[in-house]
């Protein structure tokens, strides 16, 4: 999925338990991970946006993508990353996937 954010184009790569973006050299510049912790449940344990890209809403876009992926897979989620926990508090309509 390609995202345009404040003039920057970013391609997100989706995997079953990870969504990320790389720069032209292959370095990870944005990432959210949500590994399985038990059958039907994942833990949102990490969000990262490179310092040069912060303040553009990329972490929120990543979290929304993670939400959609987790929901599509029919899983429940436990947010242990502080950003993920705050994101759910600020997006109560998305709490339907929380365990």
HUMOBEL-V434021 format. One record per residue. N is the residue number from 1. SS is DSSP state (2 for helix, 1 for strand, 0 for the rest). PHI is phi as a letter, one per 20 degrees, with the letter a starting at -180 (NA if undefined). BURIAL is I if it has 16 or more other C-alpha atoms within 10 Angstrom, else O. Layout:
((N SS PHI BURIAL) (N SS PHI BURIAL))
This chain:
((1 0 NA O) (2 1 d O) (3 1 d O) (4 1 d O) (5 1 c O) (6 0 l O) (7 0 n O) (8 1 d O) (9 1 e O) (10 1 c I) (11 1 e O) (12 0 e I) (13 1 d O) (14 1 d O) (15 1 c O) (16 0 g O) (17 0 c I) (18 1 a I) (19 1 c I) (20 1 b I) (21 1 c I) (22 1 c O) (23 0 e O) (24 0 f O) (25 0 e O) (26 0 n O) (27 0 f O) (28 1 f O) (29 1 d I) (30 1 b I) (31 1 a I) (32 1 c I) (33 1 c I) (34 1 b I) (35 1 f I) (36 1 f I) (37 1 d O) (38 1 a O) (39 0 g O) (40 0 m O) (41 1 c I) (42 1 c I) (43 1 d I) (44 1 e I) (45 1 d I) (46 1 a I) (47 1 c I) (48 1 b I) (49 1 c I) (50 0 g O) (51 2 g O) (52 2 f O) (53 2 d O) (54 0 f O) (55 0 n O) (56 0 d O) (57 0 n O) (58 2 f I) (59 2 f I) (60 2 f O) (61 2 f O) (62 2 g I) (63 2 f I) (64 2 f I) (65 2 f I) (66 2 f I) (67 2 g I) (68 2 f O) (69 2 f I) (70 2 f I) (71 2 f I) (72 2 g O) (73 0 e O) (74 0 m O) (75 0 e I) (76 1 d I) (77 1 c I) (78 1 c I) (79 1 e I) (80 0 d O) (81 0 f I) (82 2 f O) (83 2 f I) (84 2 f I) (85 2 f O) (86 2 f O) (87 2 f I) (88 2 f I) (89 2 f O) (90 2 e O) (91 0 c O) (92 2 f O) (93 2 f O) (94 2 d O) (95 2 f O) (96 2 f O) (97 2 e I) (98 1 f I) (99 0 f O))
